[in-house]
Amino acid sequence: DGGITQSPKYLFRKEGQNVTLSCEQNLNHDAMYWYRQDPGQGLRLIYYSQIVNDFQKGDIAEGYSVSREKKESFPLTVTSAQKNPTAFYLCASSTTRGIVAQHFGDGTRLSIL
Amino acid sequence: AQTVTQSQPEMSVQEAETVTLSCTYDTSESDYYLFWYKQPPSRQMILVIRQEAYKQQNATENRFSVNFQKAAKSFSLKISDSQLGDAAMYFCAYRSTISSGSARQLTFGSGTQLTVLP
């Protein structure tokens, strides 16, 4: 079945540590996105990529980094510079033509140890 | 920049009844897309329904329908014959039709938590 796979489901970070969240899609979508969701709030865009080897900052990119070396993969690294990383992280993908509805993965919950 | 407002943080509905969730948005664009997403306790975001602004006809998907009022910039979601499985957080989202830069992102409202009472 086609879809988006995020791993791990739960992740814990120690102070000063970088952690990487995985996102893989087999929908053949060109565009991929990372969102952050805090309790009781909507989703805020961290980074997005419309094509391999290209990505753009979203509204809250500080303290995060991404790469897009393959069409299927868009990993997100939460760096030690992100002082409040505890949140739920959602990855999404979409085509780049037409109504472009985004399809989401199941998310990763990141917590601080 | 576009903004999306959901003014009802929480709503409840009796099973088998009808409920309407409100959403308003602010934009200077004439063409755009609007979406409703559902987020159940599993936290997965599920697309419920979508509307293209240039279409006057309101979108429907089985028990879900929208009331799209472009002049008022309103996009409400109606759930008919509510079921226990409809209980979730519902998010309204806006997307520009412009194909460059950050215009591709979805702008989300803050969500409405829907409780379905048996």
Boltz contact constraints between the chains, C-beta under 6 A:
constraints:
  - contact:
      token1: [A, 41]
      token2: [B, 110]
      max_distance: 6.0
  - contact:
      token1: [A, 42]
      token2: [B, 91]
      max_distance: 6.0
  - contact:
      token1: [A, 42]
      token2: [B, 108]
      max_distance: 6.0
  - contact:
      token1: [A, 42]
      token2: [B, 109]
      max_distance: 6.0
  - contact:
      token1: [A, 42]
      token2: [B, 110]
      max_distance: 6.0
  - contact:
      token1: [A, 42]
      token2: [B, 111]
      max_distance: 6.0
  - contact:
      token1: [A, 43]
      token2: [B, 108]
      max_distance: 6.0
  - contact:
      token1: [A, 45]
      token2: [B, 105]
      max_distance: 6.0
  - contact:
      token1: [A, 99]
      token2: [B, 33]
      max_distance: 6.0
  - contact:
      token1: [A, 101]
      token2: [B, 47]
      max_distance: 6.0
  - contact:
      token1: [A, 101]
      token2: [B, 50]
      max_distance: 6.0
  - contact:
      token1: [A, 104]
      token2: [B, 45]
      max_distance: 6.0
  - contact:
      token1: [A, 106]
      token2: [B, 44]
      max_distance: 6.0
  - contact:
      token1: [A, 107]
      token2: [B, 43]
      max_distance: 6.0
